[in-house]
Amino acid sequence: MLPHAVAVLVFLLIASNFFTLLGEEYGLKQHDIEHVMGMSKELMDYRFTNGEEALWSNNMFGGMPGYQTSVLYPSNLLRDTDRVLKLFTTPAVGSLYMCMLGFYILMLCLRVNPWLGMIAAISFGLSSLNIIYLGSGHTSKINAIGYMAPALGALILSYRGKWILGTALFALFFGLHLASNHLQMTYYLAFMLAAVGLTEIIRLIVQKQPLIALKTTVGLAVAAVLAILPNIASIMTTHEYSKFTTRGNTELTIAPPGRENELEATDGLRDNYILEYNFGGGEQWAMIIPNAKGGASSVAITENKAALQKVPRTARENMGMFRQYWGEQGSSAGAFYFGAAMFFLFVLAMIFSKDALKWPFLALMVLAIFLSMQSMNAFNDFFIHKVPYYNKFRDSKMIQVLIQIMVPAFGVLFIDSLLKKGVDASMRKWLWVGSGAILLMMVVVMANPSITGPLLSKYDVSSIDQLLDQYKDNPQTIKAINEIETGLIDARNFVFVQDAQRSLLFMLVAAGLVVAVSFNKLKWFLFAGIFGVIAVADMWSISTRYMNEDKRTNPQTKKSEYIHYAKNDDRVVPYAPDKCDEFILNAEKINLVDFENKVTALESAMKISPTFEKMKDKSKLHYAAEFGALNLNTNFRVLLPSRGLFADANIPYFHKSIGGYHAAKLKRYQEIIDFYLADELNKIADAFSKGSFEGIDSTLRTCAVTNMLNTKYVKYSGEAPPLSNEKNAFGNAWFVSNVKMVQSANEEMLSISDVDLRNTAIVHNEFASLVKSSSGIDSSSTIEMKEYATKRISYLSKSPVEAPVVFSEIYYPAGWVCRIDGNEVPTFRANYVLRAAMVPAGEHTIEWTFEPTTYSNGVRLNWIGSISLLVLVLLVLAWTVKNNLTGSNSSAQV
């Protein structure tokens, strides 16, 4: 038990001390978490107030399900298991700790010496990929990655003699991986599990053990089902939701005017959207040379003082516009570095190891390298267009997580084998030759960095060409521009060579250790001690480039602030209201009954929640509660006339927005943005730039989509009151006298600009049996919202005739139910994205409620699956311990 106890302690110490400033005052400055706080504000406030899940949020993009924003599943006991395994540490520390502990379990399943396995685990945990994404707030992604290695280890253990224990552990770790709710990582894990599993089956069949292969495969299949069941609610709701998002199908065969070459994919994401953040040529070298393309794109070349010395003095002052990064990504948070010393062992393992894992690992390595490229190569083309579900995910360079797992696992497995079995004279010679070849390759690359690609990116070339064209008649300036270009190349050459020398040094030490091992003279503990030091130093020194205590001056506050850390109060309440937000609050709250008591109730609930309980600035908590109470009891939308509205989480934190920030918007809403809303925002922004409020008002009257989304306020300045659009907005719901039936989605979309949406509803003929026009609508026909409660909205209608009503709420057929006077009625879609229903003559109460059966059925299955899985795992573990203590030879014995 000693090495295991030491491993847990070491992993915890490393994880706790890596994030040096985490504590009562500071937390990580995670950009994506800030967005999550904005996106999920209404969902969280509803949870605090009502003690249940809203499941639907109206604070962004007009309204959308909250499944991929903030929905809790208390019926999934694996989430509690996850917290226990992470020793109830903070999210960042817990995720990093679990990455190391999970990888250590993989190494134990491979029967590697625990002390060597500890080194591999630390190397994996400190991979820059983990640190970069934890720093940006992709916690669920790193949680999922943390459970990939032990799931793989359990599968290998199952096929290599311990199938009962292996399948039980596979159910546990695969289930914990699924509980992280990051389906892209699950998709890539499936590649690895399939490749390794197939190889193990073939190995067993060749060894004439087909029955073992069969019973293990069946056992793992049952384990997979048990792993899915505790997570089935989130899986089912996500699958259902995905069909309606930008990942799903579109019925349109037309593109917005002027963008005919940008037709949406009919199923899944567009090719260029999937590949946008993938690696350009030569960027894969960053796996062993971290600055092979300059590292993070946020670093200017002028920040590297040593590199700047390679630039002529006259050119230095004009280098500020260029980045140290010269890869082809529009932006890069940093290199995916897997360790020079560890990669050295991995390459040797791929050449000399006789373990069957070499073949699936080799295939996965080639696949991951090609699929992480930005170019539409044969691999990308085939997978995007032929492999099911592959085109549902963007940023497909994340498949390199498979390399992140394979490098330390197979490298250390190989050296462990050499230490245990010894090296004969013949293999000794080839080990030397292989080591020399790897080192020679590094020397050649270091001597000629251009082998890995040009030292100017396409963006650099474009900028320089524009300058040359702009000053083509000025020879002196042209000479200066050429000098800048040459200096930039020289500076980047220095950056590359400096890191290549560093990597070569680590490889030389690793090669020296391999040579010593080849003579069978180096004891395992000496190897572990020396290699452990260099491997940890290697990974720690690179990862701290992306997570450190460096400071920069904030251009707005003029104060020096940590780059990677923020005060906890600013993290949990990341946005501050401006004067315009406060004006809206004050104008609306006077119409709400008992508003102050609602604020007090919400604030009290927030104070005792884990998120807010340590807040010191009570004024921040109070205004968060004020705006939360406002949002939970009103239903109108606020517009900021900027294209940035569709990537903004600030407005959704305070108000309901027609924009927002989310990676999986409803596809029909995105199409409305592309065809109408983006142009309307540009028109409104132009009107504001001209400064005439009469002109602005007349422009707003023409913005039919903005008005049908009940945009009550236009926020044009944070320091001024908003412009009221109440007289133009259609309101929460309205009767229409006419219905235009259309035959296709194309016609449905194009008709929006052809009719008066206040009086006419555009309806697809699939709903023809549910709707009819009414000529009896007059001023006595009214409908008014009486209560807003996020997933329950009620209205009071009065009309002399039966007529269609359009509601300014986003249509989503999988859960919204409409009842009139308590009786459920059929509903239909109007104006491409809105809900509608036929309302009888007379006075009626209409209530919309969000009741997704997928969620409720999934929750019940969660309970069954959670209890079944955990009971099975505990029984198998107890049986295994008993057999070990009694010396049994059971196949479940470890």
Beta strands, then each sheet from edge to edge (+ up, - down):
strand 1: 26-28
strand 2: 56-57
strand 3: 64-65
strand 4: 551-553
strand 5: 560-562
strand 6: 565-567
strand 7: 637-639
strand 8: 656-657
strand 9: 711-714
strand 10: 723-724
strand 11: 733-735
strand 12: 738-742
strand 13: 760-764
strand 14: 782-788
strand 15: 792-799
strand 16: 803-810
strand 17: 816-820
strand 18: 823-825
strand 19: 828-830
strand 20: 834-839
strand 21: 842-850
sheet 1: 1+ 6-
sheet 2: 2+ 3-
sheet 3: 4+ 5-
sheet 4: 8+ 7+ 9+ 10-
sheet 5: 11+ 16- 20+ 19-
sheet 6: 12+ 13+
sheet 7: 14+ 15- 21+ 17- 18+
end
